[in-house]
Amino acid sequence: MQHITGIPRNQMVFSSLEDTILPDNPVRFVDAFVERIDFIKLDFSVQTLK
């Protein structure tokens, strides 16, 4: 079997969204705010998709 050599290949690197957002990014404030909201009291319900 022949192999192609000498050509760099691009590989995907998987990481979590948590790892890609810097700790001092303003979106962290929004995330902290949303975690404190009680969605049940706001009449949101959880539904499971089939």
QUILIN-V841145 format. One record per residue. N is the residue number from 0. RES is the residue in three letters. SS is DSSP state (helix for helix, strand for strand, loop for the rest). PSI is psi as a letter, one per 20 degrees, with the letter a starting at -180 (none if undefined). Layout:
n->(N | N)
res->(RES | RES)
ss->(SS | SS)
psi->(PSI | PSI)
//
This chain:
n->(0 | 1 | 2 | 3 | 4 | 5 | 6 | 7 | 8 | 9 | 10 | 11 | 12 | 13 | 14 | 15 | 16 | 17 | 18 | 19 | 20 | 21 | 22 | 23 | 24 | 25 | 26 | 27 | 28 | 29 | 30 | 31 | 32 | 33 | 34 | 35 | 36 | 37 | 38 | 39 | 40 | 41 | 42 | 43 | 44 | 45 | 46 | 47 | 48 | 49)
res->(MET | GLN | HIS | ILE | THR | GLY | ILE | PRO | ARG | ASN | GLN | MET | VAL | PHE | SER | SER | LEU | GLU | ASP | THR | ILE | LEU | PRO | ASP | ASN | PRO | VAL | ARG | PHE | VAL | ASP | ALA | PHE | VAL | GLU | ARG | ILE | ASP | PHE | ILE | LYS | LEU | ASP | PHE | SER | VAL | GLN | THR | LEU | LYS)
ss->(loop | loop | loop | loop | loop | loop | loop | loop | loop | loop | loop | loop | loop | loop | loop | loop | helix | helix | helix | helix | loop | loop | loop | loop | loop | loop | helix | helix | helix | helix | helix | helix | helix | helix | helix | loop | loop | loop | loop | loop | loop | loop | loop | loop | loop | loop | loop | loop | loop | loop)
psi->(p | q | q | p | q | i | o | q | q | p | q | p | p | p | r | q | h | h | h | i | p | q | h | j | p | h | h | h | g | g | g | h | g | h | h | i | p | n | h | g | h | j | k | q | q | p | p | p | q | none)
//
